[in-house]
């Protein structure tokens, strides 16, 4: 009986960890901008090559519920990146930079216009040349 209670308690605790957060397709993410971004280019979203085909996608988001890249597809000469909301509570209105490192698909033409897609609309994030 004791083993059964421990097993049930473990399942309940593990289920509580499943928050329904979107799964990111990024290879890495970190607060701030990638190294070498000039001050003039900060305080706005953007994209830049790190070591082609890896690029950095920087967004300005609430630190409580940043958008997360969850899908990527080539559409003509654009790269559409689906951005899904994360977080479960209220979001602060402050916007802080968060950078995601992604790999561009091999079949993507250059230059490549990167577009962030969200449920409330699309936003051009920059061009990878």
N, CA, C and O atoms as a Tinker XYZ file with bonds, in Angstrom:
   516  protein
     1  N      0.831000   -1.193000    0.000000    73     2
     2  CA     0.000000    0.000000    0.000000    64     1     3
     3  C      0.871000    1.250000    0.000000    63     2     4     5
     4  O      0.587000    2.200000   -0.728000    81     3
     5  N      1.926000    1.258000    0.808000    73     3     6
     6  CA     2.817000    2.410000    0.882000    64     5     7
     7  C      3.490000    2.662000   -0.477000    63     6     8     9
     8  O      3.632000    3.812000   -0.895000    81     7
     9  N      3.903000    1.587000   -1.164000    73     7    10
    10  CA     4.533000    1.732000   -2.477000    64     9    11
    11  C      3.546000    2.342000   -3.469000    63    10    12    13
    12  O      3.930000    3.185000   -4.280000    81    11
    13  N      2.302000    1.935000   -3.416000    73    11    14
    14  CA     1.285000    2.480000   -4.322000    64    13    15
    15  C      1.086000    3.968000   -4.074000    63    14    16    17
    16  O      0.931000    4.730000   -5.029000    81    15
    17  N      1.086000    4.405000   -2.808000    73    15    18
    18  CA     0.916000    5.825000   -2.496000    64    17    19
    19  C      2.105000    6.639000   -2.996000    63    18    20    21
    20  O      1.931000    7.738000   -3.523000    81    19
    21  N      3.309000    6.101000   -2.833000    73    19    22
    22  CA     4.495000    6.789000   -3.318000    64    21    23
    23  C      4.442000    6.907000   -4.841000    63    22    24    25
    24  O      4.784000    7.954000   -5.391000    81    23
    25  N      4.025000    5.860000   -5.517000    73    23    26
    26  CA     3.924000    5.883000   -6.974000    64    25    27
    27  C      2.898000    6.914000   -7.431000    63    26    28    29
    28  O      3.159000    7.666000   -8.370000    81    27
    29  N      1.742000    6.962000   -6.785000    73    27    30
    30  CA     0.701000    7.930000   -7.142000    64    29    31
    31  C      1.197000    9.351000   -6.882000    63    30    32    33
    32  O      0.985000   10.237000   -7.710000    81    31
    33  N      1.847000    9.578000   -5.757000    73    31    34
    34  CA     2.374000   10.901000   -5.428000    64    33    35
    35  C      3.413000   11.332000   -6.468000    63    34    36    37
    36  O      3.445000   12.498000   -6.860000    81    35
    37  N      4.254000   10.409000   -6.913000    73    35    38
    38  CA     5.269000   10.726000   -7.918000    64    37    39
    39  C      4.626000   11.123000   -9.237000    63    38    40    41
    40  O      5.077000   12.069000   -9.881000    81    39
    41  N      3.591000   10.424000   -9.644000    73    39    42
    42  CA     2.888000   10.745000  -10.885000    64    41    43
    43  C      2.255000   12.126000  -10.781000    63    42    44    45
    44  O      2.329000   12.907000  -11.729000    81    43
    45  N      1.635000   12.442000   -9.647000    73    43    46
    46  CA     1.003000   13.744000   -9.456000    64    45    47
    47  C      2.052000   14.852000   -9.504000    63    46    48    49
    48  O      1.817000   15.888000  -10.127000    81    47
    49  N      3.197000   14.658000   -8.862000    73    47    50
    50  CA     4.249000   15.667000   -8.885000    64    49    51
    51  C      4.792000   15.869000  -10.290000    63    50    52    53
    52  O      5.007000   17.005000  -10.713000    81    51
    53  N      5.015000   14.780000  -11.017000    73    51    54
    54  CA     5.509000   14.903000  -12.385000    64    53    55
    55  C      4.484000   15.573000  -13.280000    63    54    56    57
    56  O      4.861000   16.372000  -14.137000    81    55
    57  N      3.217000   15.283000  -13.115000    73    55    58
    58  CA     2.169000   15.921000  -13.908000    64    57    59
    59  C      2.138000   17.417000  -13.627000    63    58    60    61
    60  O      1.851000   18.210000  -14.523000    81    59
    61  N      2.430000   17.804000  -12.400000    73    59    62
    62  CA     2.463000   19.222000  -12.061000    64    61    63
    63  C      3.590000   19.958000  -12.753000    63    62    64    65
    64  O      3.518000   21.175000  -12.928000    81    63
    65  N      4.636000   19.237000  -13.153000    73    63    66
    66  CA     5.746000   19.864000  -13.872000    64    65    67
    67  C      5.409000   20.105000  -15.338000    63    66    68    69
    68  O      6.054000   20.936000  -15.978000    81    67
    69  N      4.438000   19.419000  -15.879000    73    67    70
    70  CA     4.041000   19.614000  -17.261000    64    69    71
    71  C      3.176000   20.860000  -17.350000    63    70    72    73
    72  O      1.976000   20.815000  -17.077000    81    71
    73  N      3.790000   21.972000  -17.731000    73    71    74
    74  CA     3.089000   23.255000  -17.701000    64    73    75
    75  C      2.435000   23.607000  -19.021000    63    74    76    77
    76  O      1.751000   24.626000  -19.110000    81    75
    77  N      2.624000   22.801000  -20.042000    73    75    78
    78  CA     2.044000   23.128000  -21.326000    64    77    79
    79  C      2.819000   24.222000  -22.043000    63    78    80    81
    80  O      2.286000   24.851000  -22.957000    81    79
    81  N      4.064000   24.463000  -21.651000    73    79    82
    82  CA     4.887000   25.474000  -22.295000    64    81    83
    83  C      5.236000   25.015000  -23.711000    63    82    84    85
    84  O      5.433000   23.822000  -23.944000    81    83
    85  N      5.313000   25.952000  -24.656000    73    83    86
    86  CA     5.682000   25.569000  -26.020000    64    85    87
    87  C      7.126000   25.080000  -26.080000    63    86    88    89
    88  O      7.992000   25.570000  -25.355000    81    87
    89  N      7.368000   24.111000  -26.951000    73    87    90
    90  CA     8.716000   23.569000  -27.127000    64    89    91
    91  C      9.486000   24.431000  -28.124000    63    90    92    93
    92  O      9.053000   24.608000  -29.262000    81    91
    93  N     10.613000   24.959000  -27.701000    73    91    94
    94  CA    11.430000   25.823000  -28.553000    64    93    95
    95  C     12.234000   24.989000  -29.547000    63    94    96    97
    96  O     12.703000   23.898000  -29.225000    81    95
    97  N     12.385000   25.522000  -30.761000    73    95    98
    98  CA    13.236000   24.876000  -31.762000    64    97    99
    99  C     14.649000   25.459000  -31.743000    63    98   100   101
   100  O     15.499000   25.054000  -32.535000    81    99
   101  N     14.898000   26.407000  -30.840000    73    99   102
   102  CA    16.212000   27.044000  -30.759000    64   101   103
   103  C     17.253000   26.071000  -30.214000    63   102   104   105
   104  O     16.963000   25.232000  -29.361000    81   103
   105  N     18.456000   26.205000  -30.722000    73   103   106
   106  CA    19.564000   25.397000  -30.231000    64   105   107
   107  C     20.112000   25.950000  -28.935000    63   106   108   109
   108  O     20.704000   25.226000  -28.135000    81   107
   109  N     19.907000   27.248000  -28.733000    73   107   110
   110  CA    20.345000   27.914000  -27.502000    64   109   111
   111  C     19.517000   29.184000  -27.341000    63   110   112   113
   112  O     18.984000   29.725000  -28.311000    81   111
   113  N     19.421000   29.643000  -26.111000    73   111   114
   114  CA    18.778000   30.934000  -25.850000    64   113   115
   115  C     19.458000   31.557000  -24.639000    63   114   116   117
   116  O     19.939000   30.860000  -23.746000    81   115
   117  N     19.486000   32.897000  -24.633000    73   115   118
   118  CA    20.123000   33.602000  -23.523000    64   117   119
   119  C     19.596000   35.031000  -23.475000    63   118   120   121
   120  O     19.176000   35.579000  -24.495000    81   119
   121  N     19.620000   35.631000  -22.290000    73   119   122
   122  CA    19.188000   37.021000  -22.185000    64   121   123
   123  C     20.210000   37.936000  -22.851000    63   122   124   125
   124  O     21.407000   37.647000  -22.848000    81   123
   125  N     19.741000   39.026000  -23.412000    73   123   126
   126  CA    20.629000   40.002000  -24.016000    64   125   127
   127  C     20.808000   39.786000  -25.504000    63   126   128   129
   128  O     20.074000   39.032000  -26.142000    81   127
   129  N     21.813000   40.477000  -26.039000    73   127   130
   130  CA    22.125000   40.445000  -27.468000    64   129   131
   131  C     23.321000   39.549000  -27.724000    63   130   132   133
   132  O     24.116000   39.301000  -26.818000    81   131
   133  N     23.459000   39.056000  -28.961000    73   131   134
   134  CA    24.668000   38.296000  -29.266000    64   133   135
   135  C     25.881000   39.227000  -29.238000    63   134   136   137
   136  O     25.727000   40.436000  -29.413000    81   135
   137  N     27.067000   38.695000  -29.026000    73   135   138
   138  CA    28.270000   39.537000  -28.988000    64   137   139
   139  C     28.427000   40.326000  -30.291000    63   138   140   141
   140  O     28.148000   39.819000  -31.378000    81   139
   141  N     28.876000   41.566000  -30.158000    73   139   142
   142  CA    29.179000   42.372000  -31.325000    64   141   143
   143  C     28.038000   43.187000  -31.896000    63   142   144   145
   144  O     28.220000   43.856000  -32.913000    81   143
   145  N     26.860000   43.156000  -31.273000    73   143   146
   146  CA    25.753000   43.962000  -31.784000    64   145   147
   147  C     25.988000   45.410000  -31.378000    63   146   148   149
   148  O     26.081000   45.714000  -30.189000    81   147
   149  N     26.086000   46.317000  -32.370000    73   147   150
   150  CA    26.328000   47.727000  -32.044000    64   149   151
   151  C     25.186000   48.323000  -31.213000    63   150   152   153
   152  O     24.031000   47.915000  -31.337000    81   151
   153  N     25.526000   49.277000  -30.381000    73   151   154
   154  CA    24.538000   49.947000  -29.534000    64   153   155
   155  C     23.379000   50.481000  -30.376000    63   154   156   157
   156  O     22.225000   50.412000  -29.953000    81   155
   157  N     23.677000   51.010000  -31.561000    73   155   158
   158  CA    22.639000   51.588000  -32.425000    64   157   159
   159  C     21.601000   50.553000  -32.856000    63   158   160   161
   160  O     20.473000   50.921000  -33.185000    81   159
   161  N     21.958000   49.270000  -32.861000    73   159   162
   162  CA    21.033000   48.222000  -33.275000    64   161   163
   163  C     20.323000   47.571000  -32.089000    63   162   164   165
   164  O     19.485000   46.690000  -32.277000    81   163
   165  N     20.648000   47.991000  -30.893000    73   163   166
   166  CA    19.997000   47.418000  -29.725000    64   165   167
   167  C     18.662000   48.119000  -29.485000    63   166   168   169
   168  O     18.387000   49.161000  -30.079000    81   167
   169  N     17.863000   47.562000  -28.643000    73   167   170
   170  CA    16.524000   48.043000  -28.301000    64   169   171
   171  C     15.540000   47.900000  -29.449000    63   170   172   173
   172  O     14.567000   48.648000  -29.547000    81   171
   173  N     15.805000   46.921000  -30.323000    73   171   174
   174  CA    14.827000   46.537000  -31.335000    64   173   175
   175  C     15.102000   45.080000  -31.706000    63   174   176   177
   176  O     16.230000   44.603000  -31.582000    81   175
   177  N     14.064000   44.381000  -32.161000    73   175   178
   178  CA    14.290000   42.992000  -32.568000    64   177   179
   179  C     15.173000   42.939000  -33.808000    63   178   180   181
   180  O     15.268000   43.911000  -34.557000    81   179
   181  N     15.808000   41.810000  -34.013000    73   179   182
   182  CA    16.643000   41.694000  -35.201000    64   181   183
   183  C     17.207000   40.297000  -35.388000    63   182   184   185
   184  O     17.077000   39.426000  -34.528000    81   183
   185  N     17.841000   40.112000  -36.545000    73   183   186
   186  CA    18.501000   38.848000  -36.879000    64   185   187
   187  C     19.892000   39.155000  -37.402000    63   186   188   189
   188  O     20.131000   40.213000  -37.984000    81   187
   189  N     20.806000   38.222000  -37.190000    73   187   190
   190  CA    22.160000   38.354000  -37.743000    64   189   191
   191  C     22.809000   36.978000  -37.781000    63   190   192   193
   192  O     22.538000   36.117000  -36.944000    81   191
   193  N     23.670000   36.796000  -38.771000    73   191   194
   194  CA    24.419000   35.549000  -38.854000    64   193   195
   195  C     25.402000   35.474000  -37.699000    63   194   196   197
   196  O     26.030000   36.471000  -37.342000    81   195
   197  N     25.531000   34.306000  -37.126000    73   195   198
   198  CA    26.567000   34.049000  -36.128000    64   197   199
   199  C     27.698000   33.298000  -36.810000    63   198   200   201
   200  O     28.824000   33.789000  -36.890000    81   199
   201  N     27.394000   32.113000  -37.296000    73   199   202
   202  CA    28.323000   31.286000  -38.053000    64   201   203
   203  C     27.456000   30.499000  -39.018000    63   202   204   205
   204  O     26.998000   29.401000  -38.702000    81   203
   205  N     27.229000   31.075000  -40.217000    73   203   206
   206  CA    26.264000   30.528000  -41.165000    64   205   207
   207  C     26.406000   29.022000  -41.275000    63   206   208   209
   208  O     27.515000   28.530000  -41.482000    81   207
   209  N     25.318000   28.274000  -41.143000    73   207   210
   210  CA    23.910000   28.613000  -41.224000    64   209   211
   211  C     23.241000   28.972000  -39.895000    63   210   212   213
   212  O     22.020000   29.121000  -39.844000    81   211
   213  N     24.021000   29.114000  -38.821000    73   211   214
   214  CA    23.430000   29.472000  -37.527000    64   213   215
   215  C     23.268000   30.989000  -37.459000    63   214   216   217
   216  O     24.190000   31.743000  -37.769000    81   215
   217  N     22.077000   31.415000  -37.045000    73   215   218
   218  CA    21.821000   32.843000  -36.908000    64   217   219
   219  C     21.186000   33.131000  -35.556000    63   218   220   221
   220  O     20.637000   32.247000  -34.898000    81   219
   221  N     21.280000   34.399000  -35.166000    73   219   222
   222  CA    20.689000   34.844000  -33.906000    64   221   223
   223  C     19.400000   35.591000  -34.213000    63   222   224   225
   224  O     19.354000   36.437000  -35.107000    81   223
   225  N     18.366000   35.270000  -33.468000    73   223   226
   226  CA    17.088000   35.972000  -33.508000    64   225   227
   227  C     16.922000   36.632000  -32.147000    63   226   228   229
   228  O     16.802000   35.945000  -31.133000    81   227
   229  N     16.916000   37.963000  -32.119000    73   227   230
   230  CA    16.766000   38.679000  -30.859000    64   229   231
   231  C     15.407000   39.347000  -30.825000    63   230   232   233
   232  O     15.033000   40.072000  -31.747000    81   231
   233  N     14.675000   39.097000  -29.756000    73   231   234
   234  CA    13.346000   39.682000  -29.560000    64   233   235
   235  C     13.357000   40.526000  -28.301000    63   234   236   237
   236  O     14.159000   40.282000  -27.400000    81   235
   237  N     12.489000   41.504000  -28.225000    73   235   238
   238  CA    12.287000   42.278000  -27.003000    64   237   239
   239  C     10.980000   41.805000  -26.403000    63   238   240   241
   240  O      9.912000   42.035000  -26.971000    81   239
   241  N     11.056000   41.153000  -25.272000    73   239   242
   242  CA     9.905000   40.475000  -24.692000    64   241   243
   243  C      9.833000   40.695000  -23.188000    63   242   244   245
   244  O     10.810000   41.087000  -22.549000    81   243
   245  N      8.666000   40.434000  -22.649000    73   243   246
   246  CA     8.513000   40.413000  -21.199000    64   245   247
   247  C      9.349000   39.262000  -20.662000    63   246   248   249
   248  O      9.279000   38.157000  -21.199000    81   247
   249  N     10.136000   39.488000  -19.622000    73   247   250
   250  CA    10.933000   38.386000  -19.079000    64   249   251
   251  C     10.063000   37.292000  -18.446000    63   250   252   253
   252  O     10.532000   36.170000  -18.253000    81   251
   253  N      8.811000   37.606000  -18.124000    73   251   254
   254  CA     7.927000   36.623000  -17.510000    64   253   255
   255  C      7.323000   35.664000  -18.520000    63   254   256   257
   256  O      7.019000   34.519000  -18.185000    81   255
   257  N      7.149000   36.119000  -19.749000    73   255   258
   258  CA     6.478000   35.276000  -20.746000    64   257   259
   259  C      6.976000   35.620000  -22.150000    63   258   260   261
   260  O      6.207000   36.106000  -22.980000    81   259
   261  N      8.257000   35.368000  -22.418000    73   259   262
   262  CA     8.787000   35.693000  -23.740000    64   261   263
   263  C      8.210000   34.793000  -24.827000    63   262   264   265
   264  O      7.830000   33.650000  -24.571000    81   263
   265  N      8.151000   35.326000  -26.035000    73   263   266
   266  CA     7.774000   34.502000  -27.182000    64   265   267
   267  C      8.896000   33.493000  -27.420000    63   266   268   269
   268  O     10.071000   33.789000  -27.202000    81   267
   269  N      8.516000   32.305000  -27.868000    73   267   270
   270  CA     9.463000   31.217000  -28.093000    64   269   271
   271  C      9.323000   30.758000  -29.546000    63   270   272   273
   272  O      8.201000   30.538000  -30.001000    81   271
   273  N     10.431000   30.604000  -30.293000    73   271   274
   274  CA    10.329000   30.083000  -31.654000    64   273   275
   275  C      9.965000   28.599000  -31.610000    63   274   276   277
   276  O     10.688000   27.789000  -31.031000    81   275
   277  N      8.829000   28.255000  -32.232000    73   275   278
   278  CA     8.357000   26.875000  -32.154000    64   277   279
   279  C      8.307000   26.166000  -33.501000    63   278   280   281
   280  O      8.166000   24.944000  -33.545000    81   279
   281  N      8.420000   26.904000  -34.597000    73   279   282
   282  CA     8.424000   26.295000  -35.932000    64   281   283
   283  C      9.096000   27.252000  -36.899000    63   282   284   285
   284  O      9.127000   28.461000  -36.674000    81   283
   285  N      9.636000   26.695000  -37.985000    73   283   286
   286  CA    10.326000   27.506000  -38.978000    64   285   287
   287  C     10.048000   26.891000  -40.344000    63   286   288   289
   288  O     10.111000   25.672000  -40.505000    81   287
   289  N      9.735000   27.747000  -41.340000    73   287   290
   290  CA     9.511000   27.243000  -42.689000    64   289   291
   291  C      9.925000   28.292000  -43.709000    63   290   292   293
   292  O      9.818000   29.495000  -43.467000    81   291
   293  N     10.401000   27.813000  -44.857000    73   291   294
   294  CA    10.779000   28.697000  -45.958000    64   293   295
   295  C      9.531000   28.942000  -46.795000    63   294   296   297
   296  O      8.854000   28.002000  -47.213000    81   295
   297  N      9.234000   30.221000  -47.035000    73   295   298
   298  CA     8.100000   30.619000  -47.851000    64   297   299
   299  C      8.636000   31.607000  -48.890000    63   298   300   301
   300  O      8.781000   32.794000  -48.601000    81   299
   301  N      8.929000   31.117000  -50.096000    73   299   302
   302  CA     9.538000   31.968000  -51.120000    64   301   303
   303  C     10.916000   32.409000  -50.681000    63   302   304   305
   304  O     11.777000   31.575000  -50.401000    81   303
   305  N     11.137000   33.730000  -50.616000    73   303   306
   306  CA    12.436000   34.245000  -50.168000    64   305   307
   307  C     12.389000   34.697000  -48.710000    63   306   308   309
   308  O     13.222000   35.483000  -48.259000    81   307
   309  N     11.395000   34.184000  -47.985000    73   307   310
   310  CA    11.256000   34.519000  -46.564000    64   309   311
   311  C     11.391000   33.273000  -45.699000    63   310   312   313
   312  O     11.125000   32.151000  -46.130000    81   311
   313  N     11.806000   33.511000  -44.491000    73   311   314
   314  CA    11.874000   32.461000  -43.485000    64   313   315
   315  C     10.858000   32.828000  -42.415000    63   314   316   317
   316  O     11.046000   33.797000  -41.679000    81   315
   317  N      9.791000   32.062000  -42.329000    73   315   318
   318  CA     8.739000   32.329000  -41.349000    64   317   319
   319  C      9.068000   31.565000  -40.072000    63   318   320   321
   320  O      9.270000   30.351000  -40.093000    81   319
   321  N      9.120000   32.293000  -38.965000    73   319   322
   322  CA     9.380000   31.682000  -37.667000    64   321   323
   323  C      8.148000   31.895000  -36.810000    63   322   324   325
   324  O      7.776000   33.027000  -36.502000    81   323
   325  N      7.519000   30.792000  -36.427000    73   323   326
   326  CA     6.340000   30.882000  -35.556000    64   325   327
   327  C      6.797000   31.177000  -34.139000    63   326   328   329
   328  O      7.637000   30.469000  -33.584000    81   327
   329  N      6.234000   32.232000  -33.559000    73   327   330
   330  CA     6.561000   32.635000  -32.195000    64   329   331
   331  C      5.350000   32.376000  -31.313000    63   330   332   333
   332  O      4.282000   32.949000  -31.526000    81   331
   333  N      5.522000   31.516000  -30.329000    73   331   334
   334  CA     4.425000   31.141000  -29.439000    64   333   335
   335  C      4.639000   31.734000  -28.060000    63   334   336   337
   336  O      5.767000   31.822000  -27.575000    81   335
   337  N      3.554000   32.135000  -27.442000    73   335   338
   338  CA     3.621000   32.726000  -26.105000    64   337   339
   339  C      4.011000   31.669000  -25.079000    63   338   340   341
   340  O      3.594000   30.514000  -25.173000    81   339
   341  N      4.807000   32.072000  -24.107000    73   339   342
   342  CA     5.160000   31.196000  -22.991000    64   341   343
   343  C      4.698000   31.866000  -21.710000    63   342   344   345
   344  O      4.223000   33.001000  -21.732000    81   343
   345  N      4.835000   31.178000  -20.618000    73   343   346
   346  CA     4.427000   31.741000  -19.326000    64   345   347
   347  C      2.977000   31.432000  -19.032000    63   346   348   349
   348  O      2.177000   31.200000  -19.938000    81   347
   349  N      2.654000   31.431000  -17.762000    73   347   350
   350  CA     1.284000   31.115000  -17.368000    64   349   351
   351  C      0.628000   32.231000  -16.571000    63   350   352   353
   352  O     -0.591000   32.238000  -16.401000    81   351
   353  N      1.411000   33.156000  -16.089000    73   351   354
   354  CA     0.860000   34.221000  -15.260000    64   353   355
   355  C      0.829000   35.533000  -16.006000    63   354   356   357
   356  O      1.026000   35.569000  -17.220000    81   355
   357  N      0.585000   36.604000  -15.292000    73   355   358
   358  CA     0.590000   37.914000  -15.940000    64   357   359
   359  C      1.999000   38.271000  -16.416000    63   358   360   361
   360  O      2.995000   37.896000  -15.798000    81   359
   361  N      2.056000   39.003000  -17.526000    73   359   362
   362  CA     3.337000   39.411000  -18.101000    64   361   363
   363  C      3.615000   40.858000  -17.731000    63   362   364   365
   364  O      2.742000   41.718000  -17.847000    81   363
   365  N      4.840000   41.119000  -17.284000    73   363   366
   366  CA     5.247000   42.508000  -17.052000    64   365   367
   367  C      5.291000   43.232000  -18.389000    63   366   368   369
   368  O      5.513000   42.618000  -19.432000    81   367
   369  N      5.080000   44.522000  -18.347000    73   367   370
   370  CA     5.099000   45.300000  -19.580000    64   369   371
   371  C      6.501000   45.710000  -20.001000    63   370   372   373
   372  O      6.674000   46.351000  -21.038000    81   371
   373  N      7.494000   45.352000  -19.216000    73   371   374
   374  CA     8.865000   45.695000  -19.597000    64   373   375
   375  C      9.300000   44.799000  -20.758000    63   374   376   377
   376  O      8.858000   43.657000  -20.880000    81   375
   377  N     10.160000   45.334000  -21.592000    73   375   378
   378  CA    10.677000   44.567000  -22.723000    64   377   379
   379  C     12.180000   44.430000  -22.558000    63   378   380   381
   380  O     12.913000   45.418000  -22.530000    81   379
   381  N     12.619000   43.198000  -22.451000    73   379   382
   382  CA    14.048000   42.930000  -22.328000    64   381   383
   383  C     14.482000   42.027000  -23.486000    63   382   384   385
   384  O     13.691000   41.211000  -23.958000    81   383
   385  N     15.714000   42.163000  -23.943000    73   383   386
   386  CA    16.161000   41.342000  -25.067000    64   385   387
   387  C     16.411000   39.898000  -24.654000    63   386   388   389
   388  O     16.962000   39.616000  -23.590000    81   387
   389  N     15.986000   38.996000  -25.532000    73   387   390
   390  CA    16.305000   37.578000  -25.400000    64   389   391
   391  C     16.709000   37.103000  -26.790000    63   390   392   393
   392  O     16.057000   37.421000  -27.784000    81   391
   393  N     17.792000   36.340000  -26.841000    73   391   394
   394  CA    18.323000   35.872000  -28.122000    64   393   395
   395  C     18.174000   34.367000  -28.228000    63   394   396   397
   396  O     18.439000   33.626000  -27.281000    81   395
   397  N     17.743000   33.935000  -29.402000    73   395   398
   398  CA    17.624000   32.515000  -29.736000    64   397   399
   399  C     18.591000   32.224000  -30.878000    63   398   400   401
   400  O     18.675000   32.996000  -31.834000    81   399
   401  N     19.318000   31.120000  -30.782000    73   399   402
   402  CA    20.193000   30.689000  -31.868000    64   401   403
   403  C     19.494000   29.579000  -32.632000    63   402   404   405
   404  O     19.092000   28.567000  -32.057000    81   403
   405  N     19.352000   29.783000  -33.945000    73   403   406
   406  CA    18.636000   28.862000  -34.822000    64   405   407
   407  C     19.500000   28.532000  -36.033000    63   406   408   409
   408  O     20.434000   29.269000  -36.349000    81   407
   409  N     19.196000   27.438000  -36.705000    73   407   410
   410  CA    19.892000   27.067000  -37.930000    64   409   411
   411  C     18.950000   27.251000  -39.108000    63   410   412   413
   412  O     17.855000   26.688000  -39.136000    81   411
   413  N     19.387000   28.047000  -40.082000    73   411   414
   414  CA    18.580000   28.275000  -41.284000    64   413   415
   415  C     18.536000   26.991000  -42.114000    63   414   416   417
   416  O     19.529000   26.268000  -42.199000    81   415
   417  N     17.395000   26.713000  -42.719000    73   415   418
   418  CA    17.311000   25.529000  -43.583000    64   417   419
   419  C     18.285000   25.641000  -44.757000    63   418   420   421
   420  O     18.514000   26.732000  -45.278000    81   419
   421  N     18.849000   24.519000  -45.166000    73   419   422
   422  CA    19.843000   24.502000  -46.242000    64   421   423
   423  C     19.264000   24.993000  -47.562000    63   422   424   425
   424  O     19.995000   25.548000  -48.382000    81   423
   425  N     17.962000   24.801000  -47.784000    73   423   426
   426  CA    17.358000   25.182000  -49.058000    64   425   427
   427  C     16.888000   26.638000  -49.095000    63   426   428   429
   428  O     16.272000   27.057000  -50.075000    81   427
   429  N     17.166000   27.407000  -48.058000    73   427   430
   430  CA    16.730000   28.805000  -48.013000    64   429   431
   431  C     17.654000   29.665000  -48.876000    63   430   432   433
   432  O     18.877000   29.598000  -48.753000    81   431
   433  N     17.045000   30.482000  -49.759000    73   431   434
   434  CA    17.808000   31.372000  -50.637000    64   433   435
   435  C     18.372000   32.533000  -49.827000    63   434   436   437
   436  O     17.901000   32.808000  -48.724000    81   435
   437  N     19.368000   33.208000  -50.364000    73   435   438
   438  CA    19.927000   34.396000  -49.738000    64   437   439
   439  C     19.758000   35.561000  -50.696000    63   438   440   441
   440  O     19.923000   35.335000  -51.895000    81   439
   441  N     19.452000   36.758000  -50.300000    73   439   442
   442  CA    19.135000   37.165000  -48.931000    64   441   443
   443  C     17.806000   36.569000  -48.479000    63   442   444   445
   444  O     16.955000   36.210000  -49.292000    81   443
   445  N     17.656000   36.474000  -47.188000    73   443   446
   446  CA    16.511000   35.819000  -46.582000    64   445   447
   447  C     15.830000   36.772000  -45.612000    63   446   448   449
   448  O     16.420000   37.174000  -44.609000    81   447
   449  N     14.593000   37.130000  -45.911000    73   447   450
   450  CA    13.826000   37.995000  -45.028000    64   449   451
   451  C     13.216000   37.131000  -43.929000    63   450   452   453
   452  O     12.519000   36.157000  -44.216000    81   451
   453  N     13.473000   37.482000  -42.686000    73   451   454
   454  CA    12.968000   36.709000  -41.552000    64   453   455
   455  C     11.713000   37.398000  -41.018000    63   454   456   457
   456  O     11.721000   38.585000  -40.692000    81   455
   457  N     10.641000   36.621000  -40.938000    73   455   458
   458  CA     9.351000   37.136000  -40.478000    64   457   459
   459  C      8.916000   36.339000  -39.265000    63   458   460   461
   460  O      8.884000   35.108000  -39.300000    81   459
   461  N      8.583000   37.038000  -38.191000    73   459   462
   462  CA     8.032000   36.397000  -37.004000    64   461   463
   463  C      6.521000   36.341000  -37.132000    63   462   464   465
   464  O      5.881000   37.361000  -37.385000    81   463
   465  N      5.947000   35.161000  -36.961000    73   463   466
   466  CA     4.497000   35.021000  -37.051000    64   465   467
   467  C      3.936000   34.729000  -35.669000    63   466   468   469
   468  O      4.424000   33.855000  -34.953000    81   467
   469  N      2.902000   35.479000  -35.310000    73   467   470
   470  CA     2.216000   35.307000  -34.029000    64   469   471
   471  C      0.724000   35.272000  -34.297000    63   470   472   473
   472  O      0.269000   35.588000  -35.397000    81   471
   473  N     -0.021000   34.889000  -33.296000    73   471   474
   474  CA    -1.469000   34.822000  -33.475000    64   473   475
   475  C     -2.059000   36.192000  -33.770000    63   474   476   477
   476  O     -3.101000   36.274000  -34.420000    81   475
   477  N     -1.431000   37.267000  -33.318000    73   475   478
   478  CA    -1.978000   38.601000  -33.539000    64   477   479
   479  C     -1.320000   39.339000  -34.706000    63   478   480   481
   480  O     -1.517000   40.546000  -34.848000    81   479
   481  N     -0.547000   38.651000  -35.538000    73   479   482
   482  CA     0.024000   39.279000  -36.729000    64   481   483
   483  C      1.472000   38.916000  -36.957000    63   482   484   485
   484  O      2.124000   38.303000  -36.111000    81   483
   485  N      1.963000   39.312000  -38.130000    73   483   486
   486  CA     3.336000   39.027000  -38.532000    64   485   487
   487  C      4.186000   40.281000  -38.397000    63   486   488   489
   488  O      3.676000   41.399000  -38.463000    81   487
   489  N      5.495000   40.082000  -38.205000    73   487   490
   490  CA     6.425000   41.190000  -38.084000    64   489   491
   491  C      7.719000   40.835000  -38.775000    63   490   492   493
   492  O      8.312000   39.795000  -38.488000    81   491
   493  N      8.175000   41.701000  -39.701000    73   491   494
   494  CA     9.467000   41.484000  -40.326000    64   493   495
   495  C     10.543000   41.775000  -39.291000    63   494   496   497
   496  O     10.541000   42.839000  -38.672000    81   495
   497  N     11.455000   40.840000  -39.104000    73   495   498
   498  CA    12.482000   40.951000  -38.071000    64   497   499
   499  C     13.850000   41.315000  -38.615000    63   498   500   501
   500  O     14.753000   41.653000  -37.850000    81   499
   501  N     14.010000   41.251000  -39.922000    73   499   502
   502  CA    15.284000   41.608000  -40.518000    64   501   503
   503  C     15.605000   40.743000  -41.713000    63   502   504   505
   504  O     14.824000   39.873000  -42.098000    81   503
   505  N     16.776000   40.994000  -42.302000    73   503   506
   506  CA    17.215000   40.277000  -43.494000    64   505   507
   507  C     18.590000   39.672000  -43.214000    63   506   508   509
   508  O     19.502000   40.343000  -42.730000    81   507
   509  N     18.708000   38.384000  -43.534000    73   507   510
   510  CA    20.003000   37.689000  -43.468000    64   509   511
   511  C     20.577000   37.688000  -44.870000    63   510   512   513
   512  O     19.991000   37.109000  -45.784000    81   511
   513  N     21.715000   38.329000  -45.044000    73   511   514
   514  CA    22.307000   38.412000  -46.394000    64   513   515
   515  C     23.494000   37.501000  -46.531000    63   514   516
   516  O     24.110000   37.445000  -47.595000    81   515
